[in-house]
Amino acid sequence: MNRLLLWFNQTGSPPNFDRFAARWTPWAFAVAFVTMAVGVYGALYSVPADYQQGESFRILYIHVPCAWMSLFVFVVMAMQSVIALVWRIKICELLAMACAPVGAAFTLITLLTGSIWGKPTWGTWWTWDPRLTSELVLLFLYVGVMGLYAAIEDRRAAARAAAFLALVGVVNVPIVHFAVNWWNTLHQGSTIRLIGPSKMDTSMLWPLLFTVIASKAWFIGSLLQRARAMNLEQESAKDWAREADGDDA
């Protein structure tokens, strides 16, 4: 445990984090591109059409991973916010704020792909379904965190204020997740489980596994890239930051 805490402490320093992010960001994006290519190929060419939904169900191979990530990223943002507020670790502030635009992108893709799927399935682009509505609220929360962070000139104060909003907003995550169980909703219940029994046939699951891995890897790459850029901007007066910025150029 002491070694783990020491690693976090060392990686949390701005120059060490910069080197860590610069090293692992390309690998994360490489994994994302490869696994997404395999997953999309399998979803389009290997998996047969669904017996009820036909070809339209294939969009779920993008919709489902993005929906899961929209919740996962918000939880990560809230966790980083707790660490930033309690222990005042600067890198955690940056990581929390870097989560917001990535999570917002996943949430927006979730809503758009859900609407595309909903039109042939439900006969409408949008309905005020509990899960859809709470997912839309999640997007507004992401935008609120980004807006609050941008509105305050002092970067440390802005990060702390936005972190409080992230902590308040995290209560919406279980609402999104359990909406289909708590209310009558058009949205189908949980049919896909990567661990344990699933209502989806095994032959249809493997492309989903690849797209899920791709979404996780893309998040890691995007998070490290954004946090590194923010770190370099805030540390631009330091010699190591100017050297690192020059090496990238």
C-alpha positions in Angstrom: 0.0 0.0 0.0 2.9 2.4 0.8 4.3 1.8 -2.7 0.9 2.6 -4.2 0.6 5.8 -2.2 4.1 6.8 -3.1 3.4 6.2 -6.8 0.3 8.4 -6.7 2.2 11.1 -4.8 5.0 11.0 -7.3 2.8 10.9 -10.4 0.7 13.7 -8.9 3.5 16.2 -9.3 3.0 18.4 -12.5 6.3 17.4 -14.2 5.9 13.7 -13.4 2.3 13.7 -14.6 3.4 15.4 -17.8 5.8 12.6 -18.6 3.3 9.9 -17.6 0.6 11.4 -19.8 3.0 11.9 -22.7 4.0 8.3 -22.5 0.7 6.6 -22.2 -1.7 8.8 -24.3 -0.6 7.4 -27.7 -0.9 3.9 -26.4 -4.5 4.5 -25.2 -5.5 6.0 -28.5 -3.9 3.1 -30.4 -5.8 0.5 -28.3 -9.0 2.6 -28.9 -8.6 2.7 -32.7 -7.8 -1.0 -33.0 -10.5 -2.3 -30.8 -13.1 0.1 -32.3 -12.2 -1.1 -35.8 -12.6 -4.7 -34.8 -15.9 -4.0 -32.9 -17.4 -2.0 -35.7 -16.4 -4.6 -38.3 -18.0 -7.4 -36.2 -21.2 -5.3 -35.6 -21.6 -4.5 -39.3 -20.5 -7.7 -41.0 -20.4 -10.6 -38.6 -23.5 -10.2 -36.4 -26.8 -11.1 -38.0 -29.7 -8.8 -38.0 -31.9 -8.9 -35.0 -35.1 -10.9 -35.5 -37.3 -8.0 -34.1 -35.4 -4.8 -34.7 -33.7 -5.7 -38.0 -30.7 -3.8 -39.0 -31.4 -0.8 -36.8 -30.2 -2.7 -33.7 -26.6 -2.4 -34.9 -26.4 1.2 -33.6 -26.5 -0.2 -30.1 -22.9 -1.3 -30.5 -22.1 2.5 -30.3 -25.0 3.6 -28.1 -24.5 1.1 -25.3 -20.8 1.7 -24.7 -21.3 5.5 -24.8 -24.3 5.2 -22.4 -22.2 3.2 -20.0 -19.3 5.7 -20.3 -21.5 8.7 -19.8 -22.2 7.4 -16.3 -18.7 6.0 -15.6 -17.0 9.3 -16.5 -19.2 11.3 -14.2 -18.4 9.0 -11.3 -14.7 9.3 -12.1 -15.1 13.1 -12.2 -16.8 13.1 -8.8 -14.1 10.9 -7.3 -11.4 13.2 -8.6 -13.3 16.1 -7.3 -13.4 14.6 -3.8 -9.7 14.1 -3.8 -9.1 17.6 -5.1 -11.4 19.2 -2.5 -10.1 17.1 0.5 -6.4 16.9 -0.3 -6.0 19.9 -2.6 -4.1 17.8 -5.2 -3.7 20.0 -8.3 -3.5 17.2 -10.8 -6.8 15.8 -9.5 -8.4 19.2 -10.1 -7.2 19.1 -13.7 -8.3 15.4 -14.2 -11.8 16.2 -12.8 -12.2 19.2 -15.1 -10.8 17.2 -18.1 -13.4 14.6 -17.5 -16.3 17.0 -18.2 -16.0 17.6 -22.0 -15.2 13.9 -22.6 -18.2 12.8 -20.6 -20.4 15.4 -22.3 -19.3 14.0 -25.7 -20.2 10.4 -24.6 -23.6 11.6 -23.3 -24.4 13.6 -26.5 -23.6 10.5 -28.6 -25.8 8.4 -26.4 -28.7 10.8 -26.9 -28.2 11.1 -30.6 -27.8 7.4 -31.3 -30.7 6.7 -29.0 -32.9 9.0 -31.0 -31.8 7.4 -34.3 -32.6 4.0 -32.8 -35.9 5.2 -31.3 -37.4 6.5 -34.5 -37.9 3.1 -36.2 -38.4 1.3 -32.9 -40.8 3.7 -31.0 -41.9 5.8 -33.9 -40.5 9.0 -32.5 -37.2 10.8 -32.2 -37.7 11.8 -28.6 -40.1 11.0 -25.7 -39.9 12.3 -22.2 -39.0 8.8 -20.9 -37.5 8.8 -17.4 -34.2 7.4 -18.6 -33.9 9.7 -21.6 -34.9 12.7 -19.5 -32.3 11.9 -16.7 -29.7 11.3 -19.4 -30.4 14.7 -20.8 -30.1 16.2 -17.3 -26.7 14.4 -17.1 -25.6 16.3 -20.3 -26.7 19.6 -18.7 -24.7 18.8 -15.6 -21.6 18.2 -17.7 -22.2 21.5 -19.5 -22.7 23.2 -16.1 -19.4 21.9 -14.8 -17.6 23.1 -17.9 -19.4 26.5 -17.9 -18.7 27.1 -14.2 -15.0 26.2 -14.6 -14.7 28.6 -17.6 -16.6 31.5 -15.8 -14.2 32.0 -12.9 -10.8 33.5 -13.8 -8.8 31.9 -10.9 -8.2 28.4 -12.2 -7.9 26.8 -8.7 -11.0 28.5 -7.4 -12.8 27.6 -10.6 -11.9 23.9 -10.3 -13.1 23.8 -6.7 -16.4 25.4 -7.5 -17.0 23.1 -10.5 -15.9 20.1 -8.3 -18.8 21.0 -5.9 -21.2 20.9 -8.7 -19.9 17.5 -9.9 -20.4 16.1 -6.4 -24.0 17.4 -6.3 -24.7 16.1 -9.8 -23.4 12.6 -9.1 -26.8 11.8 -7.5 -28.2 11.8 -11.0 -26.1 8.8 -12.0 -28.1 6.1 -10.1 -31.3 7.8 -11.2 -30.2 7.3 -14.9 -29.1 3.7 -14.2 -32.2 2.6 -12.2 -34.8 4.7 -14.0 -36.2 1.6 -15.9 -36.7 -0.2 -12.6 -38.2 2.7 -10.6 -40.7 4.1 -13.2 -42.8 2.8 -16.1 -40.7 3.5 -19.1 -40.6 2.8 -22.8 -36.9 2.1 -22.5 -36.0 -1.6 -22.3 -34.5 -3.0 -19.1 -31.0 -4.4 -18.8 -30.5 -7.1 -21.5 -26.7 -6.9 -21.9 -24.3 -8.1 -19.3 -20.6 -8.6 -20.1 -20.3 -10.5 -16.9 -23.0 -13.0 -16.0 -26.0 -14.2 -18.0 -27.2 -11.9 -20.8 -30.4 -11.9 -22.9 -28.3 -11.2 -25.9 -26.9 -14.2 -27.8 -23.2 -14.8 -27.3 -22.5 -14.5 -31.0 -23.7 -10.9 -30.8 -21.7 -10.0 -27.6 -18.1 -10.1 -28.8 -18.3 -6.9 -31.0 -19.8 -5.1 -28.0 -16.9 -6.2 -25.9 -14.5 -4.6 -28.3 -16.4 -1.3 -28.6 -16.6 -1.2 -24.8 -12.8 -1.6 -24.5 -12.5 1.1 -27.2 -14.6 3.5 -25.3 -12.6 3.0 -22.1 -9.3 3.4 -24.0 -10.5 6.5 -25.8 -11.6 8.0 -22.5 -8.2 7.4 -20.9 -6.4 8.8 -23.9 -8.6 11.9 -24.1 -8.4 12.4 -20.3 -4.6 12.3 -20.2 -4.3 14.5 -23.3 -6.7 17.2 -22.0 -5.2 17.1 -18.5 -1.7 17.4 -19.8 -2.6 20.4 -22.0 -4.2 22.1 -19.0 -1.2 21.2 -16.8 1.2 22.7 -19.3 -0.9 25.9 -19.6 -1.0 26.4 -15.8 2.7 25.6 -15.4 3.8 27.6 -18.4 6.1 29.8 -16.4 8.1 26.8 -15.2 11.3 25.7 -17.0 10.2 22.1 -17.3 6.8 23.1 -18.9 8.6 25.3 -21.5 10.9 22.4 -22.3 8.1 19.9 -22.5 6.1 22.2 -24.8 9.2 22.7 -27.0 9.7 19.0 -27.3 6.1 18.5 -28.5 6.5 21.3 -31.1 
